[in-house]
Amino acid sequence: HKEVAERTQRIPSIPQVYQPFGAVPEAQEWLQLFQHDALRYPLLLVHAPSRAGKTEWAESLFKNPLKLLVGSLEQFPEKARQLDRRVHDGLVLDDVRDMQFLSDNQEKLQGKYSSTVELGTTPSGQHAFHLDLFRLPVVVTVNNTTANLHYLHSHDFLGKRANVRLLSFQ
């Protein structure tokens, strides 16, 4: 994908096209949490209107994140298999269209210290892949039409600051 790599270098250098976000102290504080051992780490949820630059900003927090386009999927995309902790320093779950995805995958997203997580399996259960998500920063991007945004205030997992750090840009 030589063309993709070339565009990835070119587009951010065009000021009329790419306007980077400024520094966000809350995000830097969140990243500092990963410098120390803990039982689990909170997600960073970035909420802003469509085309606000959420994804580009989320990726800019890391040197080499793995970006997974979640959209309206009910499970992690196949690309999750590419996650390599020796290469990737963050995970961006992009354009999550329903907060139910986060709720349904709570046990995976918590990145517990004591186990790997099964991100995918075949219906027969014969083939599965497991990843170690402990101490891996996870950023989730959502927009104003994401379903079940009220979970951020009412859900037992998603409504707690210890589990989710919310950044809203309007």
C-alpha positions, 0 to 999 in steps of 0.5 A: 500500500505504497499509495496509502503511505504516501498520502499519510505523509502528504495530507498532514503537511497541507495546512488548508486540509489538515488543522491539528488539534492543540495540546489537551492537558486531560489527554496528557494526564490520561497517558501518564496513567500508563506509566504506572502499574494498575489493576486496569486503565480507563479508555479515552473517549473522544466525542465531537461532530463528524469531520472534526478531526477526532481520528487524526487527533487520537492517532497523534497521541501515539508514535505508532497506533493501530487504528481499527474502524469499528463503525457499526460492527458488533465485534472487533474487526479482523484487523485487530489480529495485527496488533503487535505490542512490540510495534503498536503503542496505542489502539484507536477504535474509530467511529464507534456507531453504538456505545453498546459495542463498548458495553458488550466488550467491557471485559476486553477493553479493561485490559486486566493485568491477569489475563489476555483477552479473546478478541475473536473466535470462529462460531465452532470455537476451534480458532480464536485469537487472544491479545494482551491489552494490559497497559495499552492505551485505548482511544475511542472516537464517537460523534453526535449521532452515535447510538446510546450516548446516554450510556456515558451518564447511566451505564455502570462501566461507561458512566464512571470516570475510573473507566472512561475519560471523556473529552468532548469537542463541539 
